[in-house]
Amino acid sequence: MYDEKPMSTERNSIMKEAPIRMITLSPFRVASVYGFGAQPESEALQKLQAWAGPRGFLDRPGEHRTFGFNNPSPSPGSPNYGYEIWITVGPEVQASGDVEIKDFPGGLYAVLKWDGMGDPNESIPAAWMQLEKWRESSSYQMGSHQWLEEHLPAVSGADNDFCLDLYMPIAEKG
């Protein structure tokens, strides 16, 4: 589903030193759910668990990867925004209820692991800023494909019960 190449390492005052990797995601098919409000991640995750859990998809995380992203992003002056979560599925899976089926075309990404340490409201944006700083000094430009957060199990000793691989879309400067 992806090819991975190690990239440079940056230092950030909020995060430990973390390597930035270059990954090419191949196209894949997803089931998509959506939440909207002051904490849309929780709403979308509950919908995903209610749909994917009974189908056994959450029992096989290596087979069914989970990605999320803001949709729409937060705007100044409003506590509300949207969050969409995808879980990879096979061609036999059909849409039902709040679940849509989508085809993701893939793309090239700079990827940084957020290790679950610290306040997510501070440390996740800091990790995204670290990726942006890397991109600005790299030979890549911003890609036009979807930004993604891959939801991963927590690492030992993490402050939170999850970790993320942050996927910043990139493209060759041309």
C-alpha positions as CSV (number, residue, x, y, z in Angstrom):
1,M,0.0,0.0,0.0
2,Y,3.0,2.3,0.4
3,D,6.7,2.8,-0.3
4,E,8.8,4.4,2.5
5,K,12.1,6.3,2.4
6,P,13.7,8.0,5.4
7,M,14.1,11.7,5.3
8,S,15.9,14.3,7.4
9,T,15.4,14.8,11.2
10,E,14.2,18.1,12.7
11,R,14.1,19.2,16.4
12,N,11.1,20.9,18.0
13,S,10.8,22.2,21.5
14,I,7.5,20.4,22.1
15,M,8.4,17.1,20.5
16,K,11.3,14.8,20.8
17,E,13.6,14.5,17.8
18,A,11.5,12.7,15.2
19,P,12.4,11.5,11.6
20,I,10.4,12.8,8.7
21,R,9.8,10.0,6.2
22,M,8.8,10.2,2.6
23,I,5.9,7.8,1.7
24,T,4.1,7.1,-1.5
25,L,0.6,5.9,-0.7
26,S,-0.9,3.7,-3.5
27,P,-4.6,4.1,-4.3
28,F,-7.0,2.5,-1.9
29,R,-10.7,2.2,-1.2
30,V,-12.2,3.5,2.1
31,A,-15.4,3.6,4.1
32,S,-15.9,7.2,5.3
33,V,-17.8,8.7,8.2
34,Y,-18.1,12.3,9.3
35,G,-18.5,14.3,12.5
36,F,-19.2,18.1,12.9
37,G,-19.2,20.2,16.1
38,A,-16.8,21.4,18.8
39,Q,-15.2,17.9,19.1
40,P,-16.0,16.2,15.7
41,E,-13.2,13.6,16.1
42,S,-15.1,11.9,18.9
43,E,-18.4,11.9,16.9
44,A,-16.7,10.5,13.8
45,L,-14.8,7.9,15.7
46,Q,-18.0,6.7,17.5
47,K,-19.7,6.3,14.1
48,L,-16.7,4.4,12.7
49,Q,-16.7,2.1,15.7
50,A,-20.4,1.5,15.5
51,W,-20.1,0.5,11.8
52,A,-16.7,-1.1,11.5
53,G,-16.7,-3.0,14.9
54,P,-19.5,-5.4,14.2
55,R,-17.9,-6.2,10.8
56,G,-14.6,-7.1,12.5
57,F,-12.6,-4.4,10.7
58,L,-11.3,-3.0,14.0
59,D,-10.0,-6.4,15.0
60,R,-7.5,-6.4,12.0
61,P,-5.8,-2.9,12.1
62,G,-3.0,-4.0,9.8
63,E,-5.5,-5.0,7.2
64,H,-7.9,-2.0,7.8
65,R,-5.9,1.2,8.3
66,T,-7.7,4.3,9.7
67,F,-7.1,7.8,8.5
68,G,-8.7,11.1,9.4
69,F,-8.6,14.8,8.5
70,N,-10.5,18.1,9.2
71,N,-13.3,18.7,6.8
72,P,-13.9,21.6,7.0
73,S,-11.0,23.0,9.0
74,P,-11.7,25.2,12.0
75,S,-12.4,28.8,11.2
76,P,-11.8,31.9,13.4
77,G,-14.6,32.7,15.8
78,S,-16.3,29.3,15.6
79,P,-15.7,26.3,17.9
80,N,-17.3,24.0,15.2
81,Y,-15.5,22.2,12.4
82,G,-15.7,18.8,10.7
83,Y,-13.7,15.7,10.9
84,E,-13.8,12.8,8.4
85,I,-12.5,9.3,9.2
86,W,-11.7,6.7,6.7
87,I,-11.1,3.0,7.1
88,T,-9.6,1.0,4.3
89,V,-11.9,-1.6,2.9
90,G,-12.1,-4.2,0.0
91,P,-14.2,-4.0,-3.1
92,E,-16.9,-6.1,-1.6
93,V,-17.8,-3.5,1.0
94,Q,-20.9,-1.4,0.3
95,A,-22.1,2.0,1.7
96,S,-24.8,1.9,4.3
97,G,-26.4,4.5,6.7
98,D,-23.9,7.3,7.4
99,V,-21.1,5.5,5.7
100,E,-19.9,6.5,2.2
101,I,-17.5,4.5,0.1
102,K,-14.7,6.5,-1.6
103,D,-11.7,5.8,-3.8
104,F,-8.5,7.5,-2.7
105,P,-6.0,8.1,-5.5
106,G,-2.9,8.0,-3.3
107,G,0.1,10.3,-3.5
108,L,3.5,11.4,-2.2
109,Y,3.8,12.5,1.4
110,A,6.2,13.7,4.1
111,V,5.2,11.8,7.2
112,L,6.0,12.5,10.9
113,K,4.9,10.4,13.8
114,W,3.1,12.1,16.7
115,D,3.9,9.9,19.6
116,G,0.9,10.6,21.9
117,M,3.0,12.7,24.3
118,G,1.7,16.0,25.7
119,D,-1.5,17.9,25.2
120,P,-2.8,16.9,21.7
121,N,-4.2,20.5,21.3
122,E,-0.6,21.8,21.5
123,S,1.6,18.9,20.3
124,I,-0.3,17.9,17.2
125,P,-0.2,21.4,15.7
126,A,3.5,21.6,16.6
127,A,4.1,18.4,14.7
128,W,2.3,19.8,11.7
129,M,4.5,23.0,12.0
130,Q,7.6,20.8,12.1
131,L,6.5,19.2,8.8
132,E,5.8,22.6,7.2
133,K,9.3,23.9,8.3
134,W,10.8,20.8,6.8
135,R,8.9,21.3,3.5
136,E,9.9,25.0,3.3
137,S,13.6,24.0,3.4
138,S,13.2,20.9,1.2
139,S,13.2,20.5,-2.6
140,Y,9.4,19.8,-2.4
141,Q,6.3,22.0,-2.8
142,M,2.9,21.5,-1.2
143,G,0.9,18.8,-3.0
144,S,-2.7,19.2,-3.9
145,H,-3.9,15.8,-2.6
146,Q,-5.5,15.1,0.8
147,W,-3.7,15.8,4.1
148,L,-4.1,12.8,6.4
149,E,-3.7,11.7,10.0
150,E,-3.2,7.9,10.3
151,H,-4.6,6.7,13.6
152,L,-2.2,4.3,15.3
153,P,-2.3,2.4,18.7
154,A,-0.6,4.2,21.6
155,V,3.1,3.7,22.2
156,S,4.2,2.5,25.6
157,G,4.4,5.4,28.1
158,A,2.3,7.8,25.9
159,D,0.1,10.4,27.6
160,N,-2.8,9.6,25.3
161,D,-4.4,6.3,24.1
162,F,-3.5,6.9,20.4
163,C,-0.7,8.1,18.2
164,L,-0.8,9.6,14.7
165,D,1.3,9.5,11.6
166,L,0.8,12.9,10.0
167,Y,0.8,12.9,6.2
168,M,1.6,16.2,4.5
169,P,1.0,16.0,0.8
170,I,4.1,17.0,-1.2
171,A,5.1,17.2,-4.9
172,E,8.4,17.7,-6.8
173,K,9.1,21.3,-7.5
174,G,8.6,21.9,-11.2
